[in-house]
Amino acid sequence: MHKTPQTLRSFKECISIEYVRRVLAQVENCERELGDAQASVCLNCDTHPPHYRVDAVMDVETGETAPWSSFSGRTHRPLSPKQQLTAVWSSEHMTLQEIADLIGEMRGYSKRS
């Protein structure tokens, strides 16, 4: 288990653009349904790429969130209830824009100032 909080960016060197694109799609689905959303990674799973959770942002000012759904890093299907109960999620997260920026970086695009 990792001792420091991590995000998708922490795995940048060992995850595929397709994996990140599918995480982005899930965050977009949550945003369409509930508004702002963010994604965090599972710290105690031994699968690669890591499982991830998408949370709906309930209060932008306080940062309060509510879990929307958790997904398998391999299949991008929802985790089973047992997997959800045992998962330890990073306290750090990435927003839709941060995930989109990560995809751009992975593709070698430079961010405009």
N, C-alpha and C positions, 0 to 999 in steps of 0.2 A: 504494500500500500504506500502511496506517495505521502510524504510529510508536508509538502507545501501545496497550496491550492493550484489547480491547473485549469487550463482552458483548451479548446481545440487548437489554438496557436501553439501550445506546448508540444503537440504531436505533429506539427507541420512537416517535419522531415520524414515521418513514417506513415502518413495517411495519404490517401489519393484525393485528387480533385473531385472525383465522382462521389466519394464518401462525404466530403464537405458540402458538395452541391445538394446531396440528399438531406443532410442536416438542415441546410438553408431552406429547402422545400418544406420541411416540417415546421420550421419557425414561421415561414410565410403562411402556412395553413392555420396555425394558431393565431397569427395576427389578423387574418381575414375573419376568424371566428370571434376573437375576443379583444383585439387591439394589440398594443405593444407586447412583444415576447422576447425571450432570451433562452439560450441553451447553456447547459453545464454538462460536464463529463463525469462518468462514474470512476471513482478512485480505487475501488477494490475488486473490479472485475478482472479476470485474467484473459479476456478476449481482446483480440486486436482486429480492427480498430475498436476503441472503447465504446461502451454503451453511452447513451446521452439522454438527457431529460430536457424537455421544453416546458418552460414556465410562462404563464401569462402574467404580465405586469399589471397589478391591480391598482397601485397608487404610484404614479411617476415621481411625485415629490419625496415619498418615503422609501421608494424602492421595494415596497411590499409586493410579493409574488404569490401565486398559487400554482401548484403543479398542474400541467395540462396533460402531458403524456410522457412516458419513458420508452425509449426505443433501443433495440438491439443494434450494436455497431456493425454487425455482419449483414443482417437482413433488412434493417430499418423498419421492422415490424414491432408493434408494442411488446414490451416485456411482460412476462407472466406476473401474476400477483406475488408469487414467491420471490422472483427476481427483484421486483420492486421493493419488497420488504427488506431484503438483505443488501441492497445497493447503498453505497456511501457516495454522496454527490459532492462535488467541489463547491466551495462557497463562492468561487469566481464564476463568471458567466460571460457570454458574448451576445451582443445584440445582432439583429438582422444585418445592419450596416457593417458591423465588425466582421461578421462571417463573410459577407460579400467582398469586403476588402481583403480578407485572407485568401479567398479564391483568386482574386486579381493578383496578389503577391505570388501565389503558387504558379500562376500562369506567366509570371514575369512582367506584369504591367506595373508601371509606377503610378503612385497615387498623385492626383493633381493637388496643387497647393490651394 
